[in-house]
Amino acid sequence: MFSTIVVDDEKDAREGLALLLQQDEEIRLLALCDDGLTAISEIEKHKPDILFLDVQMPQVNGFEVLRSIQFMPKAVIFVTAFDEFALRAFEVHATDYLLKPFTDPRFFKALDHAKEMVTRNQMDSNKLINSLPPGETTGSELLDRSLGERLVVKENGRIQLIPYRDIRWLEAYDYYVKIHLEDRFYLIRESLKKLAHKLQAYGFVRIHKSTVVNLKYATTVKQLSQKGHVLVLKNGQELAVSRNHKKALFDLFNRS
């Protein structure tokens, strides 16, 4: 038996592939995924032998899925509307590709090729990853409810899942937001106001027009003579508290 997962944001395409796969008694279909984020989760969970992967998907495309998974299927078949010439760079290292619209015989030829690759364990996953086109240089925030209490950040073509609990504080940074963790940071193109609203239910509070803090990492509020107040974090870092946000911060401290 060969296990497989289908990833395509078009409903008709997903269901069409599923119907074709059902005609092969050696195939066990594990999941149908309609977006890249779900695909990452399902691939890691089920670890399929064969992956049918759409290239063009919103938010997280097929190439970004491959960069982001820890488990690499033994055979990857790209499903795409790209012109055939655009895939020449991947033909050598991917198992096969299906150019939409494709015929049933073309599909089964690709499937047979994939099954052979799985049996022989011939796909070079490192060459496949290295042959992918370059990813984005700056992250973009996605937030997906199905992934639970994690911030989804796209950086250099990879998807990073950051638990809210690991975020120390957020800082407005020109047209971006700087997300501070213990030993690194991420830049995402997003509104600090929007993020503050989404994270307030998880113990985050806005202390300045340009700063949102996870109170889990705060220790005390300190007054600086006539210069106002600062919030002191557990690592000793001090962040300015504006007059407009001081009352809300004090109220939260008094409740905790």
Secondary structure, 3 states (H helix, E strand, C coil): CEEEEEECCCHHHHHHHHHHHCCCCCEEEEEEECCHHHHHHHHHHHCCCEEEEECCCCCCCHHHHHHHCCCCCCEEEEEECCCHHHHHHHHCCCCEEEECCCCHHHHHHHHHHHHHHHHHCCCCHHHHHHHCCCCCCCEEECCCHHHCCEEEEEECCEEEEEEHHHCCEEEEECCEEEEECCCCEEEECCCHHHHHHHHHHHCEEEEECCEEEEHHHEEEEEECHHHCEEEEECCCCEEEECHHHHHHHHHHHHHC
